[in-house]
Amino acid sequence: MIHPNTTYPNASPNHFRTKQEISRILSAAVVNSHFRTQLLINPVQTVIEGYKGEKFELRDGHRNRLGAIHARTLAEFAARLNTI
């Protein structure tokens, strides 16, 4: 586990916010099969719509890159998502 007070001199605050939002997206996909299916079919729209009233705060560039991900499973999606 990474200690919350750990600092990374080469990482920006935006980088951490993006990683946090990606983690939230994947968590929602793990616990909800409908969200997971929609994420695999249309990731951009699914992220825009959010999950159970929760919105995901991704910059347009990151959100648009989601549309380039074509995956059949959540594991495959997560592996490709990790590269954005």
C-alpha positions in Angstrom: 0.0 0.0 0.0 1.2 3.5 -0.8 1.4 5.7 2.2 -0.9 8.8 1.7 2.0 11.2 2.5 4.3 9.7 -0.1 5.4 12.2 -2.7 6.3 11.7 -6.3 8.4 14.6 -7.7 7.7 13.8 -11.4 3.9 13.4 -11.1 1.4 16.2 -11.3 -1.7 16.6 -9.2 -3.7 16.1 -12.3 -2.1 12.7 -12.9 -3.2 11.5 -9.4 -6.8 12.8 -10.0 -6.9 11.0 -13.3 -5.7 7.7 -11.7 -8.2 8.2 -8.9 -11.1 8.6 -11.4 -9.9 5.6 -13.4 -9.9 3.6 -10.1 -13.5 4.8 -9.4 -14.6 3.8 -12.9 -13.1 0.3 -12.6 -14.6 -0.1 -9.1 -18.1 0.7 -10.4 -17.6 -1.8 -13.3 -16.5 -4.5 -10.9 -19.6 -4.2 -8.6 -22.3 -3.5 -11.3 -22.7 -5.8 -14.3 -24.9 -3.3 -16.2 -22.3 -0.5 -15.8 -19.6 -2.9 -16.8 -21.4 -4.0 -20.0 -22.1 -0.4 -20.9 -18.5 0.6 -20.3 -17.3 -2.1 -22.7 -19.9 -1.1 -25.3 -19.6 2.7 -25.1 -17.0 3.8 -22.6 -17.2 7.6 -23.4 -21.0 7.8 -22.9 -20.9 5.5 -19.9 -18.4 7.7 -18.1 -20.2 10.9 -19.1 -23.5 9.4 -17.6 -21.7 8.4 -14.4 -22.7 5.7 -11.9 -25.7 5.9 -9.5 -25.5 9.7 -9.4 -21.7 9.8 -9.1 -19.9 11.7 -11.9 -16.5 10.9 -13.1 -14.1 13.9 -13.4 -12.0 13.1 -16.4 -10.6 15.8 -18.7 -11.9 15.6 -22.3 -8.7 14.2 -23.6 -8.7 11.3 -21.3 -12.4 10.7 -21.8 -12.0 10.7 -25.5 -9.2 8.2 -25.3 -11.6 5.9 -23.7 -13.4 5.7 -27.0 -10.4 4.1 -28.6 -10.5 1.2 -26.2 -12.1 -1.9 -27.6 -12.2 -4.7 -25.2 -14.4 -7.8 -24.5 -13.7 -8.2 -20.9 -13.1 -5.8 -17.9 -9.6 -7.2 -17.5 -8.8 -6.4 -21.1 -10.4 -2.9 -20.7 -8.4 -2.2 -17.5 -5.1 -3.2 -19.1 -5.7 -0.9 -22.0 -7.1 1.9 -19.7 -3.9 1.8 -17.8 -2.1 3.2 -20.8 -4.0 6.5 -21.1 
